[in-house]
Structures are given as structure tokens and as C-alpha cells.
């Protein structure tokens, strides 16, 4: 490894997880015999065998309508469901079980089988984001639902089961752990400092500037100081919003635009459809106020170098602390060299 980050070797505190992340960029020079870069296979605009393409039959026997933009349906193989079987309940103080109640949905971004959010035009991405907001508004009035996770597993490297551009929604009667953890940490930070922890993080990134990779009037994206994955990105509306529900159309479009810039930069960096796990981190929809929490989009791409996935091993799986192989500033500088004017627009 060469350049200003060569030999970087330090640990940084992750304020939203309250744990250390160890950075050992000097280890990138070590010998490696890993897997080749997984490049997506060429795909047609319409695949007659794809259960997400317009007009095709799904496993449930239902046929998709001839949709023109966003299409949302209840998952035919839901991980949670309102018809989940009843269970006996608590066994003892340690071993507990309940019925897996909830709603699972699939969101198809586009009728075309061979495009991704980065390849779609901005107006198409904005339409997707408006659909996300509409779904959140629906769940807000659903008394059976307490929390909604909207997420996308993009690319073979993260195990996606169908390449058609889509994401999933898990609406549950419990709050997912990372949001619950961030709410607790944000509440503690507010009580200790009187400030919002997310506002503090954004302020620090704006002061340092070097890790910001996209910004406009109402949104900002950066590889955080405490990033665990090499190309991990956090994208925030600049105003205080606990969820997408309260964003205006202008704010939502700016959020979509910054997201669009980020994913296009990721694609151009390795000249491929860059894989990632995208999570929309939002406050619960349980009727309570979450003024200390701020919604954000969280991208966690698996690659740290071409052909090199960040495998979780002994320290991460066994010990619980992340060992990072690259510096956040290095990866931000890498992405900021990219000229989006050179991006090839889809037709």
C-alpha cells in the first residue's frame, strides 16, 4: 500500500455501537489468495423465468400486473406474517418464544430486469423513494406494526436470490436491534451532553470534510470516521427526521439525488454493479416520539478491494469487534476522484 494512508494502524471509537474498530491498513500488503471479483452476468430487459418481471407468474400462482414503475406485493415466502402459527409462549425467564407476526413485502423498482437503482434515472429513483415514504405512512396507522425495516441485498456477493431490481420490507411487532441500540445511545448522549448524537456526527464530518462524498441543500453522504466496511456510507437528510414520513418532496428528492450520486460512484470505482446491503434506519412506528433519533440510509458494501470481500472471522464473529483493512479517508478520497459526468446513462 502506498500514499498518505500507508502504514495507518489505530483504533477508533464507534459512537453508535459503543465499541472499538481497529484499522490496520498496513496489512493490505500481505499475500492474499482469495476469490475473483464477482461480476454480474449479462441479463435481458425481460426474463420469462423471473418471478418479478411484469406479467410473470409467482410461486403463489398470482401473476404480476404489467407494471410501469414501482410494484409492491406481499412476499410469497414471508419471514413474518399475520397468519403465522400460534406458539405456546414463554418457557422460562431465559427461553422465550412468540408467534412471528408481521408483514413482509417486496418492492420492485422497475419493470426492467437488467437495471439497478444506480442505472435508473434520478426521477425513477425518486419514484422509488416516494413509494418507501408511502409504505411508511401506511404502516404508521397499522396498530399491529411497531417497526419497519426497508432493505436491499444487492448483488451475488451478498447472496441476492433474484437480480431483478428490488428490495424488501419487514414490518414487525418488535424493534430491530440496531435501531433500538441507536435510540438508546442517542438518548444517553442527549442526557449527558444536551446534544443530538447524529447532529454531532454530521457536524464532525462537515468540519473534517475529507470523508464527505456527496452533498446538496437537504442531504449529505459520507464514509464515517468510524466506518467498519471499506466503502460503508451513511446518508442523512440535513433536517431532523425520525423517519421518511415527515420528509417534504423537496427533501426526499435531495435525499434520492445524494443516494444516486453515491451508488453511481461505487459502480464507477470498480466498473461494475457494486454490491451492497442497504438499510433504511428509521424510528419505530409505535406512536411514541423519537426526537433524539435521525433516520439515515446505511450502505454496507462487502468489497474492500477488487475481488476481496471483507470476510467476518475470529475478531468479528468470535470476539465482537471489527478489524478494518482500509482507512475511511482513503476510500472517500478514492470515490471523490470519480467524475460522474462520465457515467453512461441508461436509455
N, C-alpha and C positions, 0 to 999 in steps of 0.2 A: 504493500500500500504506500502511495506517495501523496504529497500535498500537505496542507496545514493540519490535517487530522491524523496523519501518520503517528502511530505510537500512542494515541489517546487511550488512557486507561484510568477509569474513575467510576465512582458510583454516584447516582443522582436519586433524590427522594421523589417518589411519585405521590403527589398530594391527594389524588383522587382514589388511590388504593392504599395509601399509608404503608408503603413498602419501598425497599431499595431496588433500583435497577442498576446492574453492573454493566458498564460499557468497556469492551476490550477490543477496540478497533485494530490494534496491532496483530490480533490473531487472524485477520483476513489473509495474511501472508502464509498461513500454514497450508500444507498439502491437503488437497481435497479430491476425493474420487466419488462424486455424487451423481445425481440423476441429471439427464439432459433437460434443457428448457422445454416445458410442455407448451407447444403452440396449438391453438385451436385449429381443428380441421375445417377446411372449406365447407360451407353449408349453403344450401339453396335458400331462396327467399321464402319458399313454401315447401314444407316436408309433409307428404301424405301420411307418414308414420308418426308424426309428432302429435301428442295429445293436447298441445297448447295452441296449435295453429288454428286459424279460423275454419269453421265448418267441420273439423275433425271430431271423431268420437273419442270420449274419455273412457276410462276404465269403469266408470259408473254407468255407462251406457248413454249418457247425455251427450248431445252434440254441441260444440261451441257455436255461437252465432257468428255471422260474417262481420266480426267487429272491425272497426276502422282505426281506433287508437287504443285506449286503455280498456281492458276487460278483466273483471274481478268475479271470482266464483268461490264457493265453499269447497275446500280441499276434499278430494275424494278419498284420501287416506289421511285423515286428520290426526295430529298428535294429541289434541284435546277436542272435546265435543260436548254439546249439551245433552247428547244421548249416551254419554259414556256410562258404563255399567256401575251400579252402586257397589260399594265395598263396606266391610264391617266397621271400619273406622279405627280409632286408637287401640293399639295393642298394649302399650305401656308408655311411660314418660319419655322413653328414648325412641321406640319404634312406633311411628305413626303412619297412617295411610288414609287417603281420601279419594273420592272419585275425581278423575281427571277432567273436570268440567272446563268448558271454554269454547272458543270459536277459532277455527283455522281457515284462512283464505289464501288464495293465490291471486297475485296481481300480474297480469300480462301487460307489459309496457307498450307493445307494438305488435301489429299483426305479422310483421316480417320476422321470419325465423332466424335471420342471419345478421341482425343488428344488436348493438348494446346501447346502454344509455350514453356512452361517450360518442358513439357513432351517430346517434339521433341528433337532429337539430335541437337547438335550445327550446323552441316552442313546444316540441314533443316532450322534452324533459319537464318543462313547466307544467304541462298537462298531467304528467305522472305525479308531480308533487302536489298538484291540486287534488288529485284522487286520494293521495295519502291524507291530506287535510280533511277531506270529506269523510273518509273512513273513521278518522279520529273523532269527528263531530258525531258520527252515528254511535260510536261506542260510548261516548260521554253520557248519552241518555239511556244506555243499556245497564240496568241495575245488576245484571249477572256478571258484568265485567268490571274488573278493578284495574287492569293494566293491559297495555297493548305494545307488543314488540313488532316493529316492521323491520325486516332484514332481508338482505340478498346475499346468497352464496354464489359468487361469480367465478366461473372457470373450473376446469378439471382439477387444477391444483388444490382447490378447496372442496372437491367432491361433489360438484353440482350434478344433479341427476338428469337435467334436460337443458341443452344450450339455448333454447328459446328464451328471449329476454323477459325475465320475470323475477318477482320477489315473493316473499310470503309474509303473512300476518298471523301472529299468535296472540289472541286476546284471551286473557286468563283471569281467574278469580284470586290470583296471588301476584305479588310484585316480583319481577325477576331480580336476581341477586345484585347485579352490578348497579342498577338504578337505585335499589334500596340502599346499597352501600354508599353511593354518591350523595344521596339525600341525607343520610346520617352524617357523613363527613362535612357536607355543606352546612348543616345545622350547627354542628360543633364549631366550625370555623366562624360562623356568624356570631355565635355566643362568645367566642374568645376574642375576636378582632372587631366585630361590628360590621364586617365587610362580607361581600358575596365572593365565595372562592372562585367561581367561574369568571367573574369580572376581574378578579386579581390575576387569574391565569391569562386572560386576554390582554390585560394591561401589560403584563410582563412580556408577552410575545410582541406587542406593539412597540414596547420600549427597546427590546433587543433587535427586532426587525428581521434578523437573519433567517428565521425559520418560517416566516410567512411566505406562502406560495400562491395565494390568490386573495384578492380583497376588492370590494366595491362599497357603495354607500351603506348598504344594510347587512353585509355578511363578510365573514373573514375565515380563511382556512390556513392552517399551519401544521407542520410536524412539531408536536410539542417538545419542550425541553426534556421531558421525561418519557418520550416515546419508547415503547418496548420493541415493536416491529420496525424494520428499517424504513419503510415508506408509510408508516402509520400517520393518518391525518385526522385532525379534528376540525369540523366546520360549524361555525356558530352564527346565528343571527346576532347582530350587534346590540339589539334591544333585548330587554328581559322578556323571555317567553318560556313558560314551563313545558309547552308542547306546541305542535304545529297549529293547534286550534286557533290561537289568538293572533297568528301572523296575518297581516294585510296582504293583498295580492302583490303589491309592490315589494314587500319584504320577502314574500315567498318566491317571487321571480328572481330577486337578487340572490337568494339562497340557492336556487336552482342553477343560476349562472355561475356562481363560485364553485359549486359542486361539479358542474360541467367542465370548467377550466381544469380542475384538479384531475378528474378521471381522464381527460384528454392528455394532460401532461404525463400521467402514468403510462398511458398507452404509447405515447411517442418516445418515452425514455428507453423502452426495450423493443419498440417497433412491433407491438403485439397487443391483443386484447388483454390488458393486465388484470389478473385475478385479484379478488379481494373478498373479504367479508364486510358488508356494510350493515351497520346497526343504527337505527334512529332512536336515540336515547331521549325518552320523554317521561314526564311525570305521570304517576298513576291517574286514572280517570275515575276516582272513587269519591269525588265530591269535596275532597279536602283541598286546602291551599298549600302550594309548594313554592313559595316565593323565593326560597333560597336555592332552588334548583333551576338550571337553564338547559333547555333542550339543545342537542347538538347531533350532528351526523358523525359517526365514528367509522373510519375506514381502516381495516387491518389487513393489508396485503401480505401474503406468505413469503414472497420472494425477497431476498436480501441482495442477491447478485443474479445475473443471468444463469439460470439452471440450478440455482441454490435456494431451496426452500429453507425457511427458518424452522428446523425441527425442534420440538419441545422434548427435552431429555431430562437427565437426572436433576439439575438445579431447578428446572421449571416444574416438572411433574412430581419429582420426589421431594424437592426442598421448598418449592413455592415461591422462589424468587427468579426473576427473568435475567438471563445473560444475553445482552445485545452485542452484536458483532460490528455494528456501524454507529457512527455518531449522527444525531439528528441534524446538526448543522451541515454535515457533509451531504446528506441526502436532500435537504432543502436546496442547497446550492446546485446540486445536480438537476433538480426539477426546474429551478429558476433560470437555467441556461436555455430552456426549451422555448422556441418561438412558436406559439400556437397559430401564427399566420400560415405556417407550413402544414397545418393539419389538412388532410384530404377529406373534404366534406362528402357525406353520402348524398346520393341523388334523390 
